[in-house]
């Protein structure tokens, strides 16, 4: 399975088949205001279809945002760990 349907399935809590179907339906849309199928109007299907539309229309924004979700905690750790090390060294007298 490729990364995009996997991310849609995990983030919208649907099975991979529905995520693939939502992505292929979103990519097949020619007109921006085209109506969505009934299976994607409510519930988890709507969430998956909305995410698929966003990925199909703005893939760079989506993947930069996902990269940022991974990078931000690493950045916070890089700011906190030196402070903790300095505190530990002062507390234990080294």
Kinemage of the C-alpha trace (Angstrom):
@kinemage 1
@onewidth
@group {chain A} dominant
@subgroup {mainchain}
@vectorlist {calphas} color= white
{ca unk a 1} P 0.000 0.000 0.000
{ca unk a 2} L 1.324 3.418 -0.833
{ca unk a 3} L 1.778 6.129 1.765
{ca unk a 4} L -1.181 8.356 0.823
{ca unk a 5} L -4.037 5.839 1.218
{ca unk a 6} L -2.329 4.529 4.357
{ca unk a 7} L -2.289 8.033 5.876
{ca unk a 8} L -5.911 8.662 4.900
{ca unk a 9} L -6.975 5.336 6.408
{ca unk a 10} L -5.121 5.893 9.676
{ca unk a 11} L -5.999 9.572 10.152
{ca unk a 12} L -9.683 9.189 9.285
{ca unk a 13} L -10.063 5.754 10.953
{ca unk a 14} L -11.439 3.885 7.949
{ca unk a 15} L -10.382 0.691 6.234
{ca unk a 16} L -7.757 0.922 3.460
{ca unk a 17} L -10.254 0.035 0.711
{ca unk a 18} L -12.485 3.004 1.565
{ca unk a 19} L -9.427 5.266 1.739
{ca unk a 20} L -8.267 4.118 -1.720
{ca unk a 21} L -11.769 4.598 -3.123
{ca unk a 22} L -12.017 8.090 -1.611
{ca unk a 23} L -8.641 9.045 -3.055
{ca unk a 24} L -9.455 7.751 -6.535
{ca unk a 25} L -12.835 9.529 -6.460
{ca unk a 26} L -11.217 12.781 -5.350
{ca unk a 27} L -8.551 12.565 -8.051
{ca unk a 28} L -11.192 11.861 -10.712
{ca unk a 29} L -13.120 15.055 -9.972
{ca unk a 30} L -12.861 17.492 -12.864
{ca unk a 31} L -14.966 20.347 -11.511
{ca unk a 32} L -14.249 21.922 -8.127
{ca unk a 33} L -17.922 22.151 -7.087
{ca unk a 34} L -18.909 18.669 -8.214
{ca unk a 35} L -21.199 16.838 -5.787
{ca unk a 36} L -19.753 13.971 -3.784
{ca unk a 37} L -21.075 10.401 -3.814
{ca unk a 38} L -23.577 9.402 -1.126
{ca unk a 39} L -21.152 7.059 0.628
{ca unk a 40} L -18.887 10.043 1.320
{ca unk a 41} L -21.560 12.417 2.631
{ca unk a 42} L -21.555 11.484 6.321
{ca unk a 43} L -19.416 9.917 8.980
{ca unk a 44} L -15.993 8.433 8.481
{ca unk a 45} L -16.418 8.341 4.713
{ca unk a 46} L -16.866 12.118 4.625
{ca unk a 47} L -13.714 12.582 6.697
{ca unk a 48} L -11.738 10.310 4.376
{ca unk a 49} L -13.128 12.019 1.271
{ca unk a 50} L -12.345 15.481 2.624
{ca unk a 51} L -8.792 14.454 3.393
{ca unk a 52} L -8.462 12.868 -0.042
{ca unk a 53} L -9.682 16.079 -1.671
{ca unk a 54} L -7.143 18.089 0.293
{ca unk a 55} L -4.326 15.700 -0.640
{ca unk a 56} L -5.367 15.598 -4.296
{ca unk a 57} L -5.538 19.394 -4.602
{ca unk a 58} L -2.685 20.469 -2.300
{ca unk a 59} L -0.258 17.563 -1.853
{ca unk a 60} L 2.754 19.713 -0.937
{ca unk a 61} L 0.865 21.425 1.890
{ca unk a 62} L -0.263 18.079 3.259
{ca unk a 63} L 3.156 16.428 3.247
{ca unk a 64} L 4.940 19.501 4.634
{ca unk a 65} L 2.367 19.565 7.434
{ca unk a 66} L 2.881 15.875 8.159
{ca unk a 67} L 6.640 16.415 8.194
{ca unk a 68} L 6.096 19.307 10.600
{ca unk a 69} L 4.118 17.082 12.958
{ca unk a 70} L 7.140 14.822 13.175
{ca unk a 71} L 9.720 17.602 13.291
{ca unk a 72} L 8.102 19.769 15.983
{ca unk a 73} L 8.433 17.253 18.863
{ca unk a 74} L 12.064 16.681 17.867
{ca unk a 75} L 12.654 20.433 17.984
{ca unk a 76} L 11.046 20.668 21.417
{ca unk a 77} L 13.258 17.835 22.679
{ca unk a 78} L 16.328 19.606 21.349
{ca unk a 79} L 15.355 22.678 23.393
{ca unk a 80} L 14.461 20.824 26.601
{ca unk a 81} L 17.256 18.235 26.827
{ca unk a 82} L 20.145 20.758 27.190
{ca unk a 83} L 18.237 22.557 29.960
{ca unk a 84} L 17.668 19.271 31.790
{ca unk a 85} L 21.329 18.309 31.421
{ca unk a 86} L 22.421 21.697 32.763
{ca unk a 87} L 20.012 21.397 35.694
{ca unk a 88} L 21.273 17.883 36.483
{ca unk a 89} L 24.884 19.013 36.413
{ca unk a 90} L 24.145 21.909 38.791
{ca unk a 91} L 22.070 19.726 41.095
{ca unk a 92} L 24.693 16.986 41.427
{ca unk a 93} L 27.746 19.308 41.520
{ca unk a 94} L 29.718 18.231 38.478
